[in-house]
């Protein structure tokens, strides 16, 4: 790798598996030191830390339930006490609640917005306040979804919360640009992650059919998102803010 993030410090939430883990691994390969969060699957974060040490990099991990009221403060307190102030924040953590619109409970709605929208909002705010104070600039990357702008049945609160996250990428970008803090959004399409393992692992025939429907003829892998995340985190995208990169195998053009 080219060391595009050499000397940088990054926070990546929800990085114990799937897209978050793929992004974190790419950041390590590019020379960054990380603080990552995990909730249930802490083994992935532990393995990442061991891999990073073998590459001469540092990865700290924090078990964090992002729906807790003090989650943002716990996250940045951990960052301050381990890595110090971060240059990069990746808001990747998310929750998918699948149920019909008419049966959706208030509790599930609140959970969707707390994890997918509210937590990233205040994490971005906290990141920005710190970096404005130290006059350091920085890069925020929000991991939204093609579901933010393409309706899919039985995912109403997930889609609404991801749409809010995508708009955060624009509204925060506008206000933070004078401080040199860039905010961009990356929206994955249908990707093989733990969240949909019941499809690609347990129903492979159905998964293959869904793959054939995409213009590029396959569904995504978590690693397909990593290159774009490195680009958004690096100086290569220094004149890009409020942007939205869609990686979906062409699904959104149909």
Backbone bond lengths (Angstrom), bond angles and torsions (degrees), N, CA, C in turn:
res aa  C-N    CA-C-N  psi(-1)  N-CA   C-N-CA  omega(-1)  CA-C   N-CA-C  phi
1 X - - - 1.450 - - 1.533 109.91 -
2 X 1.330 116.65 170.80 1.464 120.59 -169.09 1.514 114.62 -99.31
3 X 1.330 118.51 -1.17 1.458 119.63 -179.77 1.506 113.17 69.73
4 X 1.321 117.79 33.04 1.469 121.27 -177.15 1.527 113.18 -66.00
5 X 1.333 117.14 -17.74 1.468 120.14 179.28 1.527 111.41 -116.73
6 X 1.294 116.60 22.15 1.468 120.95 -178.64 1.517 110.39 -57.38
7 X 1.332 115.49 130.66 1.455 120.93 178.65 1.510 114.85 82.59
8 X 1.321 118.00 -2.85 1.458 121.97 -178.77 1.528 111.03 -88.80
9 X 1.321 114.77 153.78 1.459 122.11 175.26 1.528 108.05 -119.77
10 X 1.325 115.99 133.10 1.459 120.17 -173.81 1.520 111.28 -132.17
11 X 1.326 114.87 146.37 1.461 122.87 169.55 1.518 106.87 -109.14
12 X 1.325 116.58 127.62 1.472 121.33 176.83 1.528 107.11 -126.75
13 X 1.317 117.25 115.86 1.458 120.34 -179.56 1.531 109.90 -87.92
14 X 1.321 115.08 148.87 1.463 119.69 179.83 1.510 112.58 61.85
15 X 1.332 116.54 47.80 1.469 120.12 -171.51 1.515 113.34 -109.29
16 X 1.321 118.40 24.70 1.464 119.48 -179.86 1.514 112.56 -91.24
17 X 1.325 118.00 -9.90 1.460 121.61 178.35 1.519 109.35 -162.30
18 X 1.319 115.18 172.53 1.456 121.26 172.15 1.511 115.21 60.24
19 X 1.334 115.13 -140.73 1.462 121.82 -174.97 1.521 111.30 -63.87
20 X 1.329 117.72 -41.22 1.455 120.32 179.80 1.513 112.49 -61.16
21 X 1.323 116.55 -42.02 1.461 120.53 178.85 1.522 111.08 -66.52
22 X 1.324 117.40 -41.26 1.471 120.67 178.82 1.524 110.93 -62.39
23 X 1.324 117.26 -41.32 1.461 121.25 178.40 1.531 110.01 -65.78
24 X 1.328 116.89 -44.72 1.462 120.19 -179.74 1.523 111.09 -60.66
25 X 1.331 117.02 -43.09 1.465 119.75 178.50 1.526 111.38 -61.72
26 X 1.320 116.74 -40.64 1.457 119.87 178.97 1.523 111.19 -65.22
27 X 1.323 117.17 -39.11 1.465 120.59 177.47 1.525 111.07 -62.22
28 X 1.328 116.02 -42.10 1.468 119.64 178.57 1.524 109.97 -62.11
29 X 1.321 116.72 -45.64 1.470 120.16 179.87 1.523 111.63 -60.72
30 X 1.337 116.43 -29.20 1.464 120.30 -178.73 1.528 112.46 -89.99
31 X 1.355 117.04 5.64 1.455 119.52 170.54 1.510 116.94 103.92
32 X 1.330 118.75 6.23 1.462 120.71 -178.39 1.528 111.66 -88.33
33 X 1.325 115.78 155.10 1.460 123.35 167.28 1.524 107.46 -103.07
34 X 1.332 116.67 145.94 1.458 119.89 -168.14 1.521 113.44 -132.23
35 X 1.339 114.15 152.60 1.457 123.07 157.91 1.520 106.08 -116.41
36 X 1.327 116.61 124.67 1.458 120.54 179.95 1.524 109.07 -120.64
37 X 1.331 115.21 153.73 1.461 119.48 176.35 1.518 110.21 -110.88
38 X 1.315 114.40 151.03 1.457 122.87 175.13 1.521 106.91 -140.68
39 X 1.315 116.08 157.52 1.459 119.59 177.94 1.522 109.88 -120.11
40 X 1.326 116.58 -72.48 1.466 119.22 179.63 1.530 112.21 -91.94
41 X 1.326 117.34 -44.12 1.461 121.42 -171.35 1.522 110.67 -94.35
42 X 1.322 116.42 67.08 1.460 119.68 -176.30 1.522 112.13 -69.52
43 X 1.341 117.24 -19.17 1.460 119.41 -179.05 1.523 111.56 -60.16
44 X 1.327 116.78 -35.95 1.457 120.19 178.72 1.513 112.08 -63.83
45 X 1.327 116.87 -40.58 1.462 120.90 178.09 1.521 110.77 -67.38
46 X 1.320 116.78 -39.38 1.463 120.30 178.07 1.524 111.31 -63.85
47 X 1.322 116.58 -41.72 1.461 120.46 178.50 1.520 110.85 -65.04
48 X 1.332 116.42 -40.47 1.460 120.57 177.76 1.520 110.92 -59.53
49 X 1.332 116.85 -43.13 1.465 120.45 179.61 1.525 110.96 -61.62
50 X 1.332 116.56 -40.38 1.466 120.20 178.97 1.526 110.93 -66.77
51 X 1.322 117.00 -41.90 1.466 120.79 178.32 1.524 110.78 -61.88
52 X 1.331 116.10 -42.23 1.466 120.47 -178.41 1.526 110.56 -63.81
53 X 1.316 116.81 -40.86 1.469 120.23 -179.72 1.521 111.17 -60.74
54 X 1.334 116.73 -36.39 1.461 120.53 178.48 1.523 111.75 -67.42
55 X 1.332 116.79 -22.67 1.463 121.75 179.28 1.526 112.18 -97.84
56 X 1.332 115.74 6.75 1.448 119.48 179.41 1.515 113.76 78.29
57 X 1.302 116.75 19.23 1.457 121.89 -179.83 1.521 109.40 -114.62
58 X 1.302 115.87 168.48 1.458 121.62 -176.22 1.521 110.08 -120.63
59 X 1.320 116.25 126.91 1.461 122.16 173.23 1.523 108.29 -128.28
60 X 1.320 115.99 119.71 1.453 122.52 171.93 1.526 107.67 -101.05
61 X 1.329 117.31 150.16 1.454 118.99 178.81 1.521 110.83 -132.58
62 X 1.318 114.64 150.80 1.452 122.78 -176.32 1.517 109.01 -133.22
63 X 1.323 116.73 126.60 1.459 120.11 173.75 1.518 107.71 -79.79
64 X 1.331 116.31 119.04 1.464 120.67 -170.20 1.513 110.81 -143.16
65 X 1.327 116.13 128.80 1.460 122.22 171.89 1.527 107.37 -95.90
66 X 1.304 116.34 107.64 1.464 120.08 -170.79 1.525 113.49 -70.85
67 X 1.337 116.97 -10.19 1.456 118.78 176.56 1.527 112.10 -83.12
68 X 1.328 117.81 -7.87 1.457 120.30 178.07 1.529 111.04 -72.65
69 X 1.311 116.53 145.92 1.468 121.48 -175.69 1.524 112.45 -62.74
70 X 1.331 117.32 -32.58 1.465 119.79 -176.63 1.519 112.72 -96.60
71 X 1.338 117.10 14.60 1.464 120.59 -172.78 1.522 112.87 -61.72
72 X 1.323 117.79 -41.89 1.466 120.04 -178.46 1.523 110.82 -64.20
73 X 1.320 116.84 -45.05 1.457 119.53 -179.68 1.523 111.57 -65.93
74 X 1.334 117.07 -37.92 1.456 120.16 177.18 1.527 110.82 -63.41
75 X 1.324 116.07 -40.38 1.460 120.66 -179.93 1.520 111.51 -60.92
76 X 1.321 116.59 -49.36 1.460 119.16 -174.80 1.520 112.13 -78.84
77 X 1.319 117.11 -25.41 1.464 118.79 172.09 1.523 110.05 -65.30
78 X 1.336 116.46 -40.43 1.463 120.39 177.30 1.519 111.08 -65.16
79 X 1.334 116.32 -41.23 1.465 119.51 178.38 1.525 111.00 -62.65
80 X 1.327 116.06 -45.45 1.464 120.04 -178.41 1.521 111.95 -62.03
81 X 1.326 116.54 -36.04 1.464 120.09 -175.14 1.527 113.35 -85.41
82 X 1.321 116.96 -11.01 1.468 119.77 -179.26 1.531 111.56 -114.42
83 X 1.319 116.53 -67.84 1.464 119.89 -176.16 1.517 113.78 -90.70
84 X 1.328 116.64 -26.99 1.453 119.95 -168.34 1.520 109.39 93.44
85 X 1.313 117.32 -172.16 1.467 122.03 -176.25 1.525 110.65 -60.63
86 X 1.324 115.52 138.45 1.464 121.13 -177.33 1.526 111.56 -90.60
87 X 1.315 115.00 149.08 1.463 122.18 174.82 1.523 111.36 -94.38
88 X 1.333 116.72 -21.40 1.459 122.55 -173.07 1.526 108.26 -135.90
89 X 1.323 116.06 137.42 1.462 121.99 173.92 1.519 108.43 -127.66
90 X 1.331 116.60 123.81 1.459 121.50 175.51 1.527 108.38 -111.41
91 X 1.322 116.02 110.93 1.461 122.10 177.34 1.525 108.45 -87.15
92 X 1.328 115.30 86.44 1.454 120.28 -176.42 1.521 113.63 -105.64
93 X 1.315 117.94 -26.61 1.461 120.06 -173.99 1.531 110.53 -56.78
94 X 1.325 115.76 140.07 1.461 119.36 -179.17 1.512 111.46 -159.86
95 X 1.318 114.81 163.61 1.459 121.15 177.34 1.525 108.32 -134.63
96 X 1.328 115.33 138.19 1.471 121.42 178.43 1.522 107.97 -111.44
97 X 1.312 115.76 120.73 1.464 121.30 176.56 1.523 107.18 -115.86
98 X 1.312 115.33 115.61 1.457 120.68 -174.13 1.521 110.03 -108.38
99 X 1.308 116.07 111.02 1.458 122.30 176.52 1.520 108.34 -161.67
100 X 1.301 117.21 162.04 1.465 120.03 -178.09 1.530 110.19 -67.69
101 X 1.304 115.66 153.32 1.462 120.91 -179.62 1.532 110.78 -59.13
102 X 1.310 117.71 -42.16 1.457 120.97 -176.52 1.524 112.83 -70.66
103 X 1.324 117.01 -21.97 1.462 120.54 -178.86 1.528 112.88 -102.79
104 X 1.307 117.00 1.98 1.460 120.80 -176.07 1.523 110.16 -67.12
105 X 1.336 116.76 129.83 1.458 120.50 -179.14 1.525 110.97 -88.98
106 X 1.311 114.70 158.49 1.465 120.08 176.19 1.531 110.61 -61.76
107 X 1.333 116.32 -37.99 1.462 120.30 -179.28 1.525 111.50 -63.10
108 X 1.344 116.85 -43.32 1.462 120.12 178.64 1.523 111.53 -67.09
109 X 1.314 116.06 -38.18 1.466 120.21 177.10 1.531 110.17 -60.86
110 X 1.330 116.70 -48.68 1.460 120.91 -179.30 1.527 111.04 -61.91
111 X 1.330 116.98 -39.25 1.469 119.79 179.58 1.525 110.72 -65.03
112 X 1.326 117.01 -43.57 1.465 120.30 178.44 1.517 110.92 -55.57
113 X 1.314 116.56 -48.71 1.463 119.55 -175.89 1.521 112.22 -73.55
114 X 1.326 117.60 -33.08 1.461 119.62 177.91 1.529 111.09 -62.62
115 X 1.326 116.89 -48.59 1.460 120.64 -175.66 1.523 112.06 -78.46
116 X 1.324 117.15 -44.76 1.467 121.13 -171.25 1.515 114.35 -85.95
117 X 1.327 117.61 -20.64 1.461 119.58 -174.50 1.524 113.33 -129.47
118 X 1.335 116.89 -53.95 1.458 119.29 -174.76 1.522 112.15 -65.40
119 X 1.326 117.79 -48.29 1.459 120.32 179.92 1.536 111.86 -59.09
120 X 1.342 120.09 -48.74 1.463 119.43 176.43 1.530 113.44 -60.76
121 X 1.341 116.82 -35.10 1.471 120.49 179.13 1.528 110.18 -58.72
122 X 1.331 116.23 -52.48 1.453 118.94 -175.47 1.526 112.68 -78.69
123 X 1.323 117.59 -24.63 1.461 119.42 171.96 1.523 110.15 -66.08
124 X 1.323 116.66 -41.96 1.460 120.93 177.24 1.522 110.77 -63.54
125 X 1.314 116.29 -41.54 1.465 120.59 178.03 1.520 111.33 -60.88
126 X 1.326 116.06 -45.50 1.466 120.53 -179.74 1.522 111.52 -65.18
127 X 1.320 116.88 -42.81 1.470 122.33 176.14 1.520 110.15 -58.47
128 X 1.338 116.34 -45.81 1.463 120.57 -177.18 1.527 111.86 -66.09
129 X 1.303 116.95 -43.47 1.470 119.69 -179.65 1.522 111.08 -59.30
130 X 1.327 116.16 -43.95 1.462 120.16 179.96 1.523 111.22 -63.80
131 X 1.327 116.79 -44.19 1.461 119.60 -174.89 1.518 112.76 -77.50
132 X 1.313 117.17 -25.90 1.465 119.24 172.33 1.520 109.45 -67.10
133 X 1.321 116.08 -42.98 1.458 120.58 -179.41 1.524 111.37 -61.86
134 X 1.316 117.32 -37.39 1.466 119.18 -179.52 1.529 112.83 -95.53
135 X 1.351 115.74 6.15 1.461 122.46 176.44 1.534 111.31 51.92
136 X 1.339 113.92 50.45 1.464 119.05 -172.13 1.519 114.48 -112.65
137 X 1.326 119.07 -6.74 1.460 119.06 -174.32 1.512 110.22 65.66
138 X 1.330 115.99 -153.78 1.456 119.52 178.18 1.506 112.18 144.82
139 X 1.327 115.36 172.13 1.461 121.88 -179.17 1.520 109.78 -131.79
140 X 1.337 116.21 128.50 1.458 122.90 174.26 1.525 107.98 -112.68
141 X 1.323 116.08 132.33 1.466 121.81 178.67 1.521 108.02 -123.15
142 X 1.315 116.45 117.06 1.456 122.01 177.44 1.526 109.45 -96.68
143 X 1.322 117.17 126.70 1.456 121.03 177.27 1.528 107.51 -95.12
144 X 1.314 115.24 102.23 1.469 121.40 -179.60 1.529 108.52 -95.61
145 X 1.320 117.53 -127.01 1.464 121.41 -178.01 1.520 108.38 -174.81
146 X 1.342 116.37 153.95 1.461 118.55 170.90 1.523 110.14 -61.76
147 X 1.332 116.65 -20.14 1.457 120.82 176.60 1.521 112.12 -66.00
148 X 1.322 117.54 -13.08 1.459 120.45 177.71 1.525 112.04 -68.61
149 X 1.323 116.56 -20.79 1.464 118.51 -177.30 1.531 113.63 -137.59
150 X 1.324 117.10 5.56 1.463 121.19 178.19 1.514 108.38 -130.93
151 X 1.331 117.23 112.55 1.455 121.64 -173.35 1.526 111.55 -65.40
152 X 1.329 115.24 135.25 1.459 123.22 176.93 1.519 107.23 -133.14
153 X 1.285 117.72 135.62 1.455 121.83 -175.49 1.524 112.03 -62.45
154 X 1.327 116.41 142.38 1.464 125.75 172.74 1.528 113.72 70.16
155 X 1.322 116.73 22.14 1.462 120.49 178.69 1.531 111.26 -130.64
156 X 1.304 117.80 33.89 1.467 120.75 -169.17 1.528 113.31 -60.97
157 X 1.327 119.39 -51.15 1.467 119.06 -176.84 1.526 111.34 -70.73
158 X 1.330 116.84 -33.88 1.467 120.34 175.73 1.522 110.13 -61.40
159 X 1.311 116.24 -47.77 1.457 120.00 -177.95 1.522 111.98 -65.20
160 X 1.330 117.05 -43.02 1.459 119.94 179.40 1.526 111.28 -63.66
161 X 1.333 117.11 -40.04 1.463 119.86 -179.49 1.525 111.58 -70.41
162 X 1.328 117.49 -34.80 1.464 119.94 177.16 1.529 111.41 -73.15
163 X 1.319 117.22 -32.16 1.469 120.12 174.25 1.524 110.12 -64.16
164 X 1.336 116.35 -39.37 1.459 120.06 176.15 1.526 110.93 -63.33
165 X 1.324 116.55 -39.43 1.465 120.50 178.32 1.520 110.92 -64.23
166 X 1.331 116.67 -40.98 1.464 119.84 178.10 1.528 111.30 -63.06
167 X 1.328 117.30 -39.06 1.460 119.82 177.72 1.523 111.57 -69.18
168 X 1.331 117.33 -31.51 1.462 119.83 174.15 1.521 109.98 -57.51
169 X 1.328 116.10 -36.54 1.452 119.90 178.84 1.516 113.37 -61.23
170 X 1.317 117.07 -26.56 1.472 120.99 178.06 1.532 111.46 -90.36
171 X 1.333 116.41 -48.20 1.464 119.01 -175.15 1.524 111.53 -66.60
172 X 1.338 117.08 -43.56 1.459 119.29 177.95 1.521 111.22 -67.09
173 X 1.335 116.66 -37.18 1.465 119.92 179.09 1.528 111.08 -58.98
174 X 1.319 116.33 -41.20 1.460 120.69 -178.24 1.525 111.36 -63.23
175 X 1.317 116.16 -45.33 1.457 119.43 -175.17 1.530 113.22 -79.53
176 X 1.322 116.22 -27.38 1.470 118.94 -175.73 1.525 113.63 -93.52
177 X 1.320 117.31 -11.02 1.469 120.33 -178.61 1.531 113.33 -55.95
178 X 1.349 119.60 -41.58 1.472 118.32 179.37 1.519 113.68 -60.94
179 X 1.333 117.24 -17.63 1.460 121.31 179.94 1.532 112.41 -98.14
180 X 1.312 116.97 6.00 1.459 120.52 178.99 1.513 114.01 76.42
181 X 1.334 116.95 16.53 1.466 121.16 178.10 1.518 108.50 -101.91
182 X 1.322 115.01 119.90 1.458 121.56 -178.49 1.526 110.04 -97.88
183 X 1.328 116.49 142.36 1.460 121.91 178.78 1.522 108.22 -131.76
184 X 1.318 116.50 120.35 1.462 121.50 -179.67 1.523 110.35 -133.11
185 X 1.322 115.01 163.19 1.462 121.21 -176.05 1.513 110.46 -122.74
186 X 1.325 115.02 138.95 1.462 122.88 175.55 1.523 107.53 -120.05
187 X 1.332 116.87 123.02 1.462 121.06 -178.18 1.520 111.00 -115.50
188 X 1.340 117.14 107.08 1.468 120.61 176.11 1.523 111.16 -77.22
189 X 1.325 114.77 150.97 1.451 121.15 169.60 1.518 110.07 -92.68
190 X 1.315 115.75 -152.38 1.461 121.33 -176.06 1.532 109.76 -64.59
191 X 1.327 115.93 111.19 1.459 122.35 -172.82 1.521 110.18 -129.20
192 X 1.310 116.96 140.75 1.465 122.01 -179.65 1.525 109.77 -76.08
193 X 1.320 115.99 100.04 1.454 122.37 178.94 1.527 109.53 -127.71
194 X 1.306 116.18 175.34 1.470 119.56 177.60 1.521 111.75 -60.32
195 X 1.336 115.90 -31.41 1.453 119.69 -177.04 1.513 114.27 -65.58
196 X 1.329 117.55 -25.24 1.474 119.39 178.41 1.530 111.75 -122.20
197 X 1.337 115.63 25.92 1.469 119.79 178.77 1.530 111.92 -60.50
198 X 1.333 116.57 -26.97 1.462 119.45 178.00 1.521 111.52 -63.36
199 X 1.332 117.32 -16.92 1.460 121.16 177.01 1.525 111.25 -94.65
200 X 1.336 117.83 -61.12 1.472 118.80 -173.03 1.521 112.72 -71.87
201 X 1.333 117.31 -26.85 1.460 119.61 -179.99 1.529 111.84 -90.27
202 X 1.342 116.09 -42.23 1.459 120.28 -172.69 1.528 113.85 -94.98
203 X 1.331 116.47 -19.19 1.470 120.07 179.44 1.532 109.53 -132.13
204 X 1.324 117.42 62.83 1.469 120.74 -173.49 1.523 113.56 -59.77
205 X 1.319 118.54 -34.49 1.459 120.45 179.83 1.525 110.43 -64.16
206 X 1.323 116.57 -44.51 1.466 120.75 177.51 1.520 111.08 -63.81
207 X 1.321 116.36 -39.54 1.466 120.53 179.19 1.530 111.04 -63.74
208 X 1.333 116.39 -39.54 1.466 119.71 178.09 1.524 110.85 -64.87
209 X 1.311 116.67 -37.80 1.466 119.78 178.33 1.525 110.44 -65.02
210 X 1.308 117.29 -41.78 1.463 120.62 178.27 1.536 110.38 -64.33
211 X 1.336 115.94 -35.86 1.458 119.73 177.73 1.516 111.63 -62.49
212 X 1.316 116.38 -41.09 1.466 121.29 -177.83 1.519 112.34 -65.48
213 X 1.324 116.81 -22.76 1.459 120.49 -179.39 1.525 112.79 -76.01
214 X 1.327 117.19 -15.95 1.458 120.86 -178.61 1.529 110.43 -85.52
215 X 1.333 118.13 142.29 1.460 120.40 -178.95 1.528 114.21 -53.76
216 X 1.328 118.46 -37.48 1.467 120.30 179.95 1.523 112.95 -86.00
217 X 1.323 116.47 0.07 1.461 120.49 169.83 1.505 116.91 77.80
218 X 1.317 118.75 11.07 1.465 120.51 177.15 1.515 109.57 -154.37
219 X 1.323 115.04 157.07 1.452 120.29 173.00 1.527 109.42 -83.44
220 X 1.319 115.90 168.65 1.452 120.34 -175.59 1.509 113.28 -84.84
221 X 1.323 114.70 159.31 1.451 123.48 170.30 1.531 107.62 -114.33
222 X 1.325 118.50 152.60 1.466 119.53 -180.00 1.529 113.04 -51.79
223 X 1.317 116.42 -36.00 1.468 119.90 -178.92 1.523 112.93 -64.79
224 X 1.325 117.31 -20.15 1.464 120.11 178.68 1.522 112.14 -65.70
225 X 1.322 117.54 -19.22 1.467 121.22 -177.98 1.529 112.11 -93.62
226 X 1.322 116.79 -15.96 1.459 120.39 -169.84 1.525 113.06 -67.42
227 X 1.321 117.50 -40.60 1.462 119.93 -177.96 1.509 112.18 -62.63
228 X 1.332 116.56 -42.59 1.462 120.21 179.12 1.524 110.86 -65.23
229 X 1.335 116.83 -37.20 1.462 120.08 178.55 1.525 110.99 -65.05
230 X 1.333 117.27 -41.45 1.469 120.46 176.74 1.522 109.82 -61.40
231 X 1.316 116.82 -43.56 1.464 120.76 178.06 1.525 111.15 -58.06
232 X 1.329 117.40 -47.19 1.466 121.06 -178.07 1.525 111.86 -67.98
233 X 1.325 116.89 -28.75 1.463 120.60 179.87 1.521 112.67 -80.79
234 X 1.321 117.35 -21.85 1.460 121.92 -171.43 1.524 112.12 -94.79
235 X 1.319 114.73 173.07 1.463 120.61 177.98 1.524 112.41 -70.67
236 X 1.321 117.37 -10.72 1.462 119.76 177.06 1.527 111.83 -62.66
237 X 1.333 116.64 -23.95 1.466 120.47 179.28 1.525 110.81 -108.50
238 X 1.332 117.31 30.00 1.462 121.52 -172.82 1.528 113.67 -63.46
239 X 1.331 117.81 -19.15 1.478 119.96 178.77 1.528 110.28 -108.81
240 X 1.317 116.22 29.32 1.463 121.22 -178.27 1.513 109.56 -126.50
241 X 1.315 116.82 119.68 1.452 121.29 172.54 1.519 108.86 -150.22
242 X 1.328 115.50 148.95 1.463 120.17 -174.65 1.509 112.61 73.81
243 X 1.324 116.99 11.79 1.460 121.21 -177.20 1.520 112.04 -84.34
244 X 1.324 114.27 165.28 1.464 120.81 -177.55 1.528 107.96 -140.96
245 X 1.328 116.03 111.03 1.457 121.67 178.91 1.522 108.87 -102.15
246 X 1.329 116.53 124.68 1.461 122.46 178.69 1.519 108.83 -105.36
247 X 1.337 116.70 125.83 1.461 122.10 177.75 1.517 106.90 -123.98
248 X 1.326 116.15 98.85 1.471 119.78 -170.30 1.525 114.13 -144.43
249 X 1.333 116.72 18.77 1.467 118.46 179.73 1.509 113.76 66.87
250 X 1.332 116.55 16.05 1.460 120.70 179.69 1.516 114.24 92.11
251 X 1.320 117.89 4.06 1.463 121.28 -175.26 1.524 112.64 -57.03
252 X 1.341 117.40 -39.52 1.463 120.91 -174.57 1.519 113.64 -74.55
253 X 1.332 117.86 -8.97 1.468 118.27 179.10 1.514 112.12 -90.34
254 X 1.335 116.85 -9.13 1.469 120.26 -177.96 1.519 109.83 -75.41
